[in-house]
């Protein structure tokens, strides 16, 4: 009887500490296709604006060394609509007639433009290869906020810390370009090799953006909650859904905006 109970306890312990990879597992030449959908409702103080954006992009592994993978990120297709302040604008990258519109000229400057980034094998963190990659791109400012820019590739990988079991939580914090991001992760469940992770976090601080030829200082206060499904053997994220509330102050223009942002990104090999 005692042996049976002991064996049962060993099985419970083994199941609660599921097997997870210690590093991101990719192969040179591997391609990952992704689709992001985003909806943003903004209260501008003098009216509201709603933006919907669907972007398809590709990630490809082009090189690796002992510590990092070199990957590329290329947005390849986009549909976008902006409705508010008495205007309604749409853009579809598949429609030739949309290329010379106001949104089309801005969005077109981002499409098919490849960024090269470094992916840390041990942490899953993605960073620009050079400072130029992280700088202002064509179509910055308000468009950058509504088009999600490179966020899809930043969320594409996740390492569950060693000795972490289902039900455990862990946290991280980063500072970049005047913005501090804090996140808390909780391992909710696992089905075979697919883990369900709950993430809550915040981003706050201030950053400078170029908008219509002006340098604008933006103060940001963002809180968010998201769910991620991740392959525990490779560290590749399969799906991430983010629900955020953002308050942004344009100090140079005396404006404060409150926004509700919902994004979903799905990845496939």
Backbone as CSV, one residue per row, in Angstrom:
resi,resn,N_x,N_y,N_z,CA_x,CA_y,CA_z,C_x,C_y,C_z
1,UNK,0.828,-1.204,0.000,0.000,0.000,0.000,0.863,1.255,0.000
2,UNK,1.887,1.248,0.865,2.790,2.404,0.940,3.513,2.613,-0.384
3,UNK,3.904,1.501,-1.054,4.607,1.608,-2.321,3.698,2.217,-3.381
4,UNK,2.403,1.824,-3.336,1.437,2.360,-4.307,1.266,3.857,-4.138
5,UNK,1.145,4.317,-2.883,1.004,5.752,-2.600,2.243,6.515,-3.033
6,UNK,3.422,5.965,-2.741,4.674,6.617,-3.120,4.786,6.732,-4.626
7,UNK,4.421,5.655,-5.349,4.478,5.674,-6.810,3.526,6.725,-7.367
8,UNK,2.343,6.835,-6.748,1.371,7.838,-7.176,1.896,9.244,-6.980
9,UNK,2.565,9.508,-5.875,3.138,10.830,-5.604,4.224,11.167,-6.614
10,UNK,5.012,10.158,-7.001,6.067,10.378,-7.998,5.449,10.769,-9.331
11,UNK,4.339,10.107,-9.709,3.672,10.432,-10.965,3.114,11.848,-10.945
12,UNK,2.506,12.253,-9.816,1.966,13.606,-9.690,3.069,14.644,-9.828
13,UNK,4.198,14.392,-9.186,5.323,15.322,-9.247,5.846,15.443,-10.670
14,UNK,5.958,14.303,-11.364,6.472,14.323,-12.735,5.541,15.076,-13.664
15,UNK,4.237,14.933,-13.446,3.274,15.607,-14.312,3.227,17.100,-14.062
16,UNK,3.417,17.532,-12.817,3.334,18.961,-12.518,4.549,19.712,-13.036
17,UNK,5.692,19.031,-13.118,6.883,19.635,-13.716,6.999,19.141,-15.153
18,UNK,6.220,19.739,-16.053,6.220,19.311,-17.451,7.567,19.627,-18.097
19,UNK,7.925,18.834,-19.098,9.191,19.039,-19.796,9.129,20.292,-20.671
20,UNK,10.072,21.188,-20.504,10.131,22.406,-21.314,11.531,22.586,-21.865
21,UNK,11.613,23.243,-23.022,12.915,23.480,-23.640,13.711,24.513,-22.852
22,UNK,15.034,24.366,-22.865,15.903,25.325,-22.190,16.340,26.443,-23.135
23,UNK,16.036,26.280,-24.424,16.390,27.313,-25.396,15.438,27.221,-26.574
24,UNK,15.355,28.303,-27.346,14.522,28.315,-28.541,15.087,27.316,-29.555
25,UNK,14.220,26.503,-30.140,14.654,25.484,-31.099,14.120,25.830,-32.495
26,UNK,15.005,26.381,-33.333,14.667,26.699,-34.710,15.733,26.105,-35.617
27,UNK,15.526,26.182,-36.912,16.530,25.699,-37.864,16.789,26.772,-38.910
28,UNK,18.014,26.818,-39.403,18.377,27.807,-40.405,17.520,27.615,-41.648
29,UNK,16.969,28.715,-42.146,16.091,28.662,-43.299,14.627,28.512,-42.943
30,UNK,14.327,28.226,-41.682,12.938,28.029,-41.264,12.118,29.300,-41.467
31,UNK,10.885,29.133,-41.930,9.981,30.249,-42.154,8.748,30.119,-41.263
32,UNK,8.330,31.228,-40.694,7.126,31.282,-39.868,6.218,32.354,-40.460
33,UNK,5.004,31.965,-40.808,4.017,32.918,-41.314,3.101,33.335,-40.175
34,UNK,2.704,34.597,-40.159,1.885,35.094,-39.057,0.837,36.071,-39.556
35,UNK,-0.263,36.133,-38.810,-1.345,37.073,-39.102,-1.717,37.786,-37.806
36,UNK,-1.751,39.127,-37.866,-2.160,39.933,-36.720,-3.431,40.708,-37.055
37,UNK,-4.395,40.646,-36.158,-5.584,41.489,-36.270,-5.600,42.423,-35.072
38,UNK,-5.877,43.690,-35.315,-5.874,44.665,-34.242,-7.055,45.606,-34.374
39,UNK,-7.674,45.892,-33.245,-8.754,46.867,-33.186,-8.407,47.881,-32.099
40,UNK,-8.464,49.175,-32.448,-8.137,50.223,-31.484,-9.219,51.291,-31.502
41,UNK,-9.814,51.531,-30.337,-10.795,52.595,-30.161,-10.143,53.702,-29.353
42,UNK,-10.070,54.909,-29.919,-9.383,56.027,-29.284,-10.357,57.156,-28.956
43,UNK,-10.267,57.642,-27.720,-10.999,58.835,-27.310,-10.010,59.992,-27.328
44,UNK,-10.176,60.889,-28.307,-9.226,61.979,-28.498,-9.556,63.220,-27.676
45,UNK,-10.625,63.145,-26.877,-11.023,64.297,-26.093,-11.950,65.228,-26.839
46,UNK,-11.840,65.253,-28.148,-12.712,66.094,-28.964,-13.407,65.244,-30.033
47,UNK,-13.404,63.935,-29.819,-14.020,63.006,-30.743,-13.377,61.639,-30.609
48,UNK,-13.973,60.632,-31.241,-13.444,59.280,-31.169,-12.951,58.821,-32.526
49,UNK,-12.078,57.835,-32.502,-11.546,57.260,-33.728,-11.401,55.757,-33.536
50,UNK,-11.815,54.992,-34.537,-11.677,53.542,-34.496,-10.785,53.092,-35.648
51,UNK,-9.802,52.273,-35.330,-8.881,51.759,-36.329,-8.878,50.237,-36.285
52,UNK,-9.031,49.621,-37.448,-8.897,48.164,-37.576,-7.748,47.881,-38.531
53,UNK,-6.947,46.888,-38.180,-5.774,46.583,-38.989,-5.550,45.076,-39.027
54,UNK,-5.407,44.531,-40.228,-5.036,43.126,-40.423,-3.724,43.094,-41.200
55,UNK,-2.694,42.504,-40.605,-1.381,42.461,-41.241,-0.864,41.031,-41.307
56,UNK,-0.403,40.608,-42.480,0.284,39.331,-42.650,1.782,39.614,-42.716
57,UNK,2.572,38.819,-42.019,4.019,39.020,-42.082,4.746,37.683,-41.998
58,UNK,5.993,37.700,-42.431,6.829,36.495,-42.439,8.049,36.690,-41.551
59,UNK,8.399,35.626,-40.856,9.637,35.561,-40.080,10.487,34.453,-40.682
60,UNK,11.781,34.715,-40.865,12.662,33.684,-41.412,13.981,33.667,-40.655
61,UNK,14.477,32.469,-40.380,15.780,32.297,-39.733,16.848,32.281,-40.814
62,UNK,17.773,33.236,-40.767,18.790,33.315,-41.819,20.184,32.929,-41.334
63,UNK,20.387,32.870,-40.008,21.710,32.501,-39.496,21.587,32.184,-38.011
64,UNK,22.621,31.576,-37.453,22.635,31.321,-36.016,24.069,31.149,-35.534
65,UNK,24.254,31.395,-34.238,25.507,31.058,-33.568,25.142,30.425,-32.230
66,UNK,26.109,30.293,-31.334,25.859,29.584,-30.078,24.809,30.281,-29.212
67,UNK,24.670,31.611,-29.343,23.794,32.360,-28.447,22.522,32.884,-29.106
68,UNK,22.581,33.159,-30.421,21.448,33.833,-31.057,21.106,33.239,-32.420
69,UNK,19.862,33.497,-32.815,19.442,33.318,-34.196,19.343,34.702,-34.831
70,UNK,19.749,34.814,-36.077,19.485,36.029,-36.853,18.218,35.771,-37.654
71,UNK,17.220,36.626,-37.459,15.938,36.423,-38.127,15.535,37.693,-38.881
72,UNK,14.666,37.516,-39.848,14.122,38.668,-40.565,12.618,38.742,-40.328
73,UNK,12.116,39.971,-40.406,10.686,40.244,-40.265,10.250,41.062,-41.469
74,UNK,9.233,40.583,-42.199,8.769,41.291,-43.393,7.242,41.328,-43.422
75,UNK,6.632,42.520,-43.296,5.180,42.615,-43.507,4.875,42.508,-44.989
76,UNK,3.924,41.647,-45.361,3.691,41.375,-46.779,2.302,41.770,-47.261
77,UNK,1.360,41.922,-46.353,-0.003,42.251,-46.759,-0.695,43.000,-45.624
78,UNK,-1.569,43.962,-45.995,-2.248,44.738,-44.969,-3.620,45.210,-45.443
79,UNK,-4.583,45.138,-44.528,-5.877,45.784,-44.695,-6.101,46.674,-43.485
80,UNK,-6.573,47.909,-43.744,-6.680,48.869,-42.653,-7.866,49.798,-42.893
81,UNK,-8.543,50.178,-41.816,-9.599,51.177,-41.906,-9.498,52.111,-40.716
82,UNK,-9.767,53.396,-40.958,-9.758,54.427,-39.926,-11.061,55.190,-40.038
83,UNK,-11.815,55.244,-38.938,-13.116,55.900,-38.947,-13.204,56.834,-37.746
84,UNK,-13.330,58.123,-38.006,-13.454,59.071,-36.910,-13.155,60.485,-37.348
85,UNK,-13.542,61.442,-36.499,-13.297,62.855,-36.760,-13.865,63.266,-38.121
86,UNK,-15.024,62.637,-38.481,-15.676,63.003,-39.731,-15.057,62.407,-40.971
87,UNK,-14.108,61.498,-40.813,-13.456,60.883,-41.964,-13.522,59.366,-41.869
88,UNK,-13.579,58.722,-43.025,-13.529,57.274,-43.106,-12.555,56.900,-44.213
89,UNK,-11.449,56.259,-43.831,-10.418,55.899,-44.792,-10.159,54.395,-44.719
90,UNK,-9.943,53.787,-45.879,-9.633,52.361,-45.924,-8.417,52.124,-46.811
91,UNK,-7.776,50.962,-46.586,-6.615,50.594,-47.393,-6.552,49.083,-47.496
92,UNK,-6.296,48.586,-48.691,-6.098,47.163,-48.939,-4.897,47.037,-49.869
93,UNK,-3.838,46.414,-49.380,-2.602,46.343,-50.170,-2.767,45.538,-51.450
94,UNK,-3.828,44.735,-51.552,-4.074,43.965,-52.768,-4.774,44.784,-53.855
95,UNK,-5.232,45.978,-53.512,-5.955,46.803,-54.475,-5.048,47.904,-55.031
96,UNK,-4.723,47.870,-56.314,-3.847,48.892,-56.906,-4.377,50.311,-56.711
97,UNK,-5.706,50.478,-56.745,-6.276,51.820,-56.608,-6.087,52.418,-55.223
98,UNK,-5.702,51.594,-54.233,-5.507,52.104,-52.869,-4.085,52.598,-52.619
99,UNK,-3.173,52.365,-53.558,-1.761,52.640,-53.295,-1.432,54.132,-53.228
100,UNK,-2.221,54.965,-53.875,-1.925,56.402,-53.892,-2.766,57.201,-52.908
101,UNK,-3.553,56.503,-52.072,-4.317,57.201,-51.038,-3.378,57.609,-49.907
102,UNK,-3.890,58.425,-48.972,-3.062,58.887,-47.846,-2.559,57.712,-47.018
103,UNK,-3.481,56.787,-46.687,-3.054,55.612,-45.920,-2.162,54.726,-46.785
104,UNK,-2.508,54.577,-48.069,-1.748,53.703,-48.943,-0.291,54.106,-49.064
105,UNK,-0.019,55.393,-49.172,1.360,55.856,-49.296,2.141,55.596,-48.012
106,UNK,1.465,55.753,-46.860,2.134,55.510,-45.579,2.342,54.028,-45.343
107,UNK,1.275,53.238,-45.553,1.375,51.794,-45.338,2.309,51.148,-46.353
108,UNK,2.255,51.584,-47.583,3.092,51.007,-48.617,4.576,51.150,-48.337
109,UNK,4.929,52.200,-47.596,6.334,52.408,-47.242,6.835,51.360,-46.255
110,UNK,5.904,50.696,-45.543,6.294,49.657,-44.596,6.269,48.264,-45.210
111,UNK,5.351,48.037,-46.159,5.202,46.703,-46.721,6.422,46.284,-47.534
112,UNK,6.741,45.013,-47.440,7.869,44.386,-48.154,9.226,44.943,-47.716
113,UNK,9.238,45.725,-46.634,10.500,46.227,-46.075,10.942,45.256,-44.973
114,UNK,12.123,44.678,-45.118,12.597,43.640,-44.206,13.480,44.220,-43.110
115,UNK,13.158,43.895,-41.864,14.009,44.220,-40.727,14.789,42.969,-40.338
116,UNK,16.032,43.147,-39.944,16.852,42.035,-39.463,17.035,42.183,-37.961
117,UNK,16.783,41.088,-37.215,16.787,41.134,-35.760,17.561,39.947,-35.202
118,UNK,17.897,40.048,-33.918,18.578,38.960,-33.218,17.635,38.364,-32.181
119,UNK,17.523,37.036,-32.183,16.701,36.306,-31.227,17.609,35.562,-30.265
120,UNK,17.525,35.897,-28.976,18.326,35.242,-27.948,17.789,33.830,-27.716
121,UNK,18.629,32.818,-27.893,18.185,31.440,-27.761,17.743,31.084,-26.348
122,UNK,18.381,31.705,-25.338,18.115,31.318,-23.951,16.951,32.076,-23.324
123,UNK,16.631,33.261,-23.833,15.572,34.069,-23.226,14.349,34.259,-24.113
124,UNK,14.522,34.093,-25.436,13.433,34.365,-26.365,13.280,35.838,-26.698
125,UNK,14.186,36.679,-26.179,14.107,38.121,-26.425,14.574,38.448,-27.837
126,UNK,13.830,39.348,-28.492,14.149,39.782,-29.848,14.622,41.230,-29.810
127,UNK,15.768,41.497,-30.433,16.320,42.851,-30.471,16.729,43.207,-31.895
128,UNK,16.682,44.504,-32.253,17.172,44.930,-33.570,18.647,44.593,-33.732
129,UNK,19.051,44.250,-34.933,20.450,43.945,-35.209,21.314,45.183,-35.099
130,UNK,20.774,46.331,-35.546,21.490,47.598,-35.473,20.552,48.672,-34.968
131,UNK,21.108,49.793,-34.563,20.296,50.913,-34.115,19.377,51.408,-35.218
132,UNK,19.837,51.299,-36.468,19.025,51.756,-37.589,17.726,50.973,-37.677
133,UNK,17.782,49.666,-37.334,16.591,48.830,-37.410,15.543,49.243,-36.408
134,UNK,15.970,49.830,-35.269,15.015,50.188,-34.241,14.569,51.632,-34.344
135,UNK,15.111,52.365,-35.288,14.781,53.778,-35.406,13.466,54.016,-36.103
136,UNK,13.167,55.278,-36.378,11.913,55.655,-37.027,11.871,55.108,-38.449
137,UNK,10.781,54.436,-38.774,10.589,53.884,-40.102,9.633,54.762,-40.894
138,UNK,9.627,54.628,-42.213,8.604,55.317,-42.977,7.229,54.917,-42.446
139,UNK,6.380,55.900,-42.247,5.066,55.599,-41.694,5.105,55.528,-40.187
140,UNK,5.765,56.461,-39.532,5.843,56.466,-38.079,4.672,57.194,-37.471
141,UNK,4.891,57.738,-36.275,3.863,58.525,-35.600,2.606,57.742,-35.323
142,UNK,1.432,58.333,-35.647,0.156,57.705,-35.370,0.015,56.383,-36.119
143,UNK,0.564,56.295,-37.321,0.469,55.052,-38.071,1.214,53.931,-37.354
144,UNK,2.358,54.259,-36.768,3.120,53.255,-36.035,2.306,52.683,-34.893
145,UNK,1.545,53.541,-34.198,0.723,53.080,-33.095,-0.359,52.125,-33.575
146,UNK,-0.991,52.438,-34.708,-2.140,51.673,-35.155,-1.775,50.457,-35.989
147,UNK,-0.548,50.371,-36.490,-0.183,49.242,-37.351,0.599,48.169,-36.602
148,UNK,0.877,48.389,-35.315,1.505,47.392,-34.459,2.983,47.181,-34.748
149,UNK,3.486,47.752,-35.853,4.898,47.687,-36.205,5.465,46.285,-35.987
150,UNK,6.585,46.140,-35.244,7.254,44.852,-35.123,6.778,44.011,-33.947
151,UNK,5.679,44.419,-33.286,5.286,43.729,-32.061,5.033,42.247,-32.293
152,UNK,4.516,41.888,-33.458,4.233,40.484,-33.744,5.448,39.590,-33.638
153,UNK,6.595,40.050,-34.096,7.801,39.226,-34.005,8.365,39.247,-32.587
154,UNK,8.148,40.336,-31.835,8.615,40.397,-30.456,7.901,39.372,-29.571
155,UNK,6.661,39.031,-29.931,5.858,38.110,-29.134,5.913,36.674,-29.630
156,UNK,6.747,36.383,-30.613,6.688,35.090,-31.297,7.386,33.952,-30.568
157,UNK,8.129,34.262,-29.495,8.908,33.229,-28.813,8.814,33.421,-27.297
158,UNK,8.819,32.312,-26.572,8.714,32.381,-25.110,9.381,31.167,-24.482
159,UNK,10.276,31.429,-23.534,10.926,30.365,-22.771,10.304,30.318,-21.376
160,UNK,9.805,29.145,-20.986,9.325,28.943,-19.620,10.545,28.637,-18.753
161,UNK,10.761,29.394,-17.663,11.971,29.201,-16.846,12.117,27.767,-16.327
162,UNK,13.360,27.346,-16.172,13.639,26.016,-15.634,13.068,25.875,-14.229
163,UNK,12.708,24.649,-13.869,12.155,24.317,-12.555,10.827,25.011,-12.267
164,UNK,10.138,25.454,-13.338,8.809,26.044,-13.193,7.768,24.968,-13.465
165,UNK,6.723,24.934,-12.655,5.674,23.940,-12.841,4.344,24.634,-13.094
166,UNK,3.377,23.867,-13.553,2.046,24.400,-13.809,1.496,25.031,-12.528
167,UNK,0.995,26.267,-12.661,0.504,27.017,-11.508,1.487,28.058,-11.013
168,UNK,2.773,27.950,-11.412,3.796,28.908,-10.982,3.728,30.194,-11.805
169,UNK,4.279,31.270,-11.221,4.378,32.568,-11.891,5.818,33.037,-11.908
170,UNK,6.155,33.893,-12.872,7.456,34.534,-12.915,7.286,35.909,-13.559
171,UNK,8.251,36.792,-13.374,8.125,38.178,-13.836,9.387,38.627,-14.542
172,UNK,9.248,39.660,-15.376,10.406,40.315,-15.965,10.117,41.803,-16.132
173,UNK,11.170,42.560,-16.406,11.054,44.008,-16.572,12.125,44.475,-17.536
174,UNK,11.754,45.366,-18.461,12.706,45.901,-19.422,12.514,47.410,-19.545
175,UNK,13.579,48.095,-19.926,13.528,49.534,-20.177,14.123,49.792,-21.548
176,UNK,13.368,50.469,-22.423,13.853,50.770,-23.766,13.222,52.063,-24.245
177,UNK,14.058,52.980,-24.732,13.597,54.246,-25.311,12.659,55.011,-24.378
178,UNK,12.980,55.021,-23.089,12.191,55.788,-22.128,10.947,55.091,-21.635
179,UNK,10.688,53.865,-22.107,9.493,53.126,-21.702,9.887,51.907,-20.874
180,UNK,9.245,51.754,-19.717,9.466,50.610,-18.844,8.314,49.623,-19.000
181,UNK,8.648,48.375,-19.297,7.644,47.327,-19.436,7.823,46.310,-18.325
182,UNK,6.746,46.016,-17.615,6.754,45.000,-16.563,5.701,43.954,-16.887
183,UNK,6.082,42.661,-16.762,5.156,41.585,-17.078,5.228,40.488,-16.025
184,UNK,4.080,39.891,-15.732,4.005,38.716,-14.867,3.339,37.589,-15.649
185,UNK,4.008,36.450,-15.710,3.533,35.288,-16.445,3.033,34.232,-15.450
186,UNK,1.966,33.530,-15.801,1.486,32.405,-14.988,1.169,31.234,-15.904
187,UNK,1.746,30.086,-15.559,1.535,28.860,-16.328,0.219,28.248,-15.883
188,UNK,-0.797,28.323,-16.748,-2.141,27.909,-16.376,-2.356,26.414,-16.558
189,UNK,-1.986,25.884,-17.722,-2.254,24.479,-18.016,-1.392,24.022,-19.180
190,UNK,-1.397,22.717,-19.441,-0.676,22.152,-20.583,-1.491,21.023,-21.186
191,UNK,-1.572,20.993,-22.504,-2.197,19.901,-23.239,-1.145,19.332,-24.163
192,UNK,-0.645,18.143,-23.829,0.484,17.536,-24.528,1.682,18.490,-24.455
193,UNK,2.160,19.032,-25.598,3.338,19.917,-25.570,2.956,21.393,-25.624
194,UNK,1.670,21.712,-25.562,1.219,23.088,-25.717,0.818,23.664,-24.361
195,UNK,1.518,24.707,-23.939,1.259,25.351,-22.651,0.386,26.585,-22.839
196,UNK,-0.491,26.820,-21.880,-1.348,28.002,-21.857,-0.806,28.950,-20.787
197,UNK,-0.378,30.129,-21.214,0.263,31.091,-20.321,-0.599,32.356,-20.223
198,UNK,-0.828,32.835,-19.004,-1.536,34.098,-18.773,-0.497,35.168,-18.448
199,UNK,-0.620,36.318,-19.103,0.339,37.405,-18.902,-0.412,38.681,-18.541
200,UNK,0.020,39.344,-17.476,-0.493,40.670,-17.139,0.697,41.619,-17.051
201,UNK,0.490,42.873,-17.432,1.633,43.777,-17.420,1.272,45.225,-17.621
202,UNK,2.317,46.036,-17.701,2.147,47.473,-17.894,3.333,48.021,-18.659
203,UNK,3.109,49.146,-19.323,4.176,49.895,-19.986,3.947,51.365,-19.691
204,UNK,4.978,52.045,-19.219,4.807,53.449,-18.868,6.116,54.206,-19.095
205,UNK,5.988,55.507,-19.243,7.151,56.356,-19.491,6.839,57.341,-20.598
206,UNK,7.866,57.834,-21.273,7.674,58.777,-22.369,8.683,58.498,-23.469
207,UNK,8.286,58.804,-24.695,9.146,58.575,-25.842,8.901,59.664,-26.873
208,UNK,9.857,59.875,-27.762,9.731,60.887,-28.808,9.344,60.228,-30.125
209,UNK,8.385,60.842,-30.828,7.947,60.357,-32.134,7.918,61.523,-33.104
210,UNK,8.230,61.221,-34.365,8.071,62.232,-35.413,6.673,62.131,-35.985
211,UNK,5.938,63.228,-36.017,4.577,63.242,-36.503,4.356,64.472,-37.363
212,UNK,4.112,64.242,-38.660,3.868,65.322,-39.601,4.980,66.381,-39.542
213,UNK,6.212,65.896,-39.496,7.366,66.783,-39.497,7.708,67.395,-38.153
214,UNK,6.911,67.069,-37.117,7.150,67.614,-35.782,7.668,66.518,-34.858
215,UNK,8.541,66.905,-33.924,9.000,65.984,-32.891,8.062,66.103,-31.700
216,UNK,7.311,65.036,-31.419,6.304,65.057,-30.371,6.713,64.117,-29.249
217,UNK,6.681,64.621,-27.997,6.945,63.786,-26.832,5.642,63.168,-26.362
218,UNK,5.617,61.833,-26.302,4.415,61.120,-25.901,4.627,60.455,-24.548
219,UNK,3.727,60.752,-23.606,3.705,60.040,-22.340,2.751,58.873,-22.448
220,UNK,3.163,57.690,-21.992,2.342,56.497,-22.167,2.116,55.792,-20.840
221,UNK,0.886,55.339,-20.633,0.530,54.520,-19.476,-0.390,53.420,-19.990
222,UNK,0.152,52.219,-20.158,-0.572,51.103,-20.757,-0.640,49.944,-19.778
223,UNK,-1.825,49.379,-19.583,-1.986,48.135,-18.829,-2.598,47.103,-19.764
224,UNK,-2.180,45.850,-19.643,-2.661,44.844,-20.573,-2.759,43.476,-19.910
225,UNK,-3.584,42.645,-20.525,-3.745,41.259,-20.110,-3.779,40.417,-21.378
226,UNK,-3.030,39.323,-21.378,-2.988,38.508,-22.581,-2.898,37.027,-22.260
227,UNK,-3.237,36.220,-23.239,-3.049,34.778,-23.153,-2.135,34.349,-24.293
228,UNK,-1.255,33.393,-23.993,-0.363,32.854,-25.016,-0.407,31.337,-24.968
229,UNK,-0.411,30.730,-26.135,-0.174,29.298,-26.224,1.195,29.110,-26.849
230,UNK,2.008,28.238,-26.262,3.395,28.094,-26.695,3.782,26.623,-26.725
231,UNK,4.563,26.242,-27.713,5.098,24.898,-27.818,6.257,24.763,-26.836
232,UNK,6.103,23.902,-25.836,7.115,23.797,-24.781,8.400,23.129,-25.257
233,UNK,8.367,22.459,-26.418,9.574,21.806,-26.919,10.440,22.732,-27.764
234,UNK,9.823,23.765,-28.371,10.564,24.655,-29.257,10.618,26.099,-28.769
235,UNK,9.695,26.489,-27.891,9.616,27.878,-27.462,8.891,28.777,-28.440
236,UNK,8.301,28.196,-29.483,7.560,28.991,-30.457,6.137,29.247,-29.967
237,UNK,5.728,30.505,-30.020,4.363,30.861,-29.667,3.446,30.504,-30.833
238,UNK,2.281,29.946,-30.508,1.301,29.564,-31.522,0.252,30.656,-31.688
239,UNK,-0.163,31.238,-30.562,-1.177,32.286,-30.617,-1.025,33.189,-29.399
240,UNK,-1.207,34.481,-29.607,-1.213,35.440,-28.501,-2.382,36.399,-28.703
241,UNK,-3.161,36.590,-27.645,-4.285,37.528,-27.663,-4.085,38.539,-26.548
242,UNK,-4.106,39.826,-26.916,-3.788,40.896,-25.965,-4.943,41.873,-25.868
243,UNK,-5.293,42.238,-24.642,-6.369,43.194,-24.367,-5.764,44.300,-23.507
244,UNK,-5.686,45.532,-24.056,-4.997,46.603,-23.337,-5.785,47.888,-23.251
245,UNK,-5.506,48.645,-22.196,-6.052,49.990,-22.021,-4.881,50.956,-21.943
246,UNK,-4.894,51.986,-22.792,-3.752,52.891,-22.887,-4.188,54.342,-22.722
247,UNK,-3.429,55.071,-21.946,-3.576,56.522,-21.841,-2.308,57.141,-22.398
248,UNK,-2.461,58.007,-23.387,-1.299,58.619,-24.018,-1.461,60.137,-24.028
249,UNK,-0.425,60.820,-23.608,-0.424,62.283,-23.573,0.611,62.812,-24.552
250,UNK,0.165,63.660,-25.475,1.087,64.326,-26.397,1.472,65.664,-25.774
251,UNK,2.623,65.667,-25.119,3.013,66.826,-24.331,3.194,68.067,-25.194
252,UNK,3.693,67.881,-26.410,3.964,69.037,-27.274,2.682,69.658,-27.829
253,UNK,1.588,68.891,-27.811,0.341,69.360,-28.399,-0.784,69.515,-27.377
254,UNK,-0.496,69.172,-26.125,-1.491,69.336,-25.068,-2.683,68.418,-25.200
255,UNK,-2.507,67.230,-25.782,-3.610,66.288,-25.991,-3.438,65.056,-25.110
256,UNK,-4.562,64.511,-24.655,-4.583,63.244,-23.935,-5.569,62.308,-24.615
257,UNK,-5.121,61.087,-24.896,-5.965,60.109,-25.567,-6.086,58.857,-24.714
258,UNK,-7.297,58.316,-24.646,-7.534,57.037,-23.991,-7.934,56.033,-25.058
259,UNK,-7.327,54.849,-25.019,-7.555,53.872,-26.072,-7.795,52.487,-25.500
260,UNK,-8.631,51.736,-26.194,-8.826,50.312,-25.946,-8.243,49.572,-27.131
261,UNK,-7.305,48.650,-26.875,-6.598,47.973,-27.955,-6.722,46.465,-27.771
262,UNK,-7.185,45.775,-28.794,-7.281,44.316,-28.767,-6.529,43.767,-29.975
263,UNK,-5.563,42.887,-29.737,-4.790,42.296,-30.827,-4.747,40.775,-30.688
264,UNK,-4.736,40.110,-31.808,-4.551,38.654,-31.846,-3.566,38.327,-32.956
265,UNK,-2.546,37.533,-32.622,-1.567,37.101,-33.621,-1.460,35.588,-33.596
266,UNK,-1.526,34.975,-34.780,-1.381,33.527,-34.900,-0.197,33.211,-35.795
267,UNK,0.587,32.203,-35.392,1.818,31.839,-36.099,1.716,30.414,-36.627
268,UNK,2.298,30.166,-37.801,2.309,28.831,-38.369,3.596,28.595,-39.152
269,UNK,4.131,27.385,-39.053,5.351,27.034,-39.786,5.009,26.613,-41.219
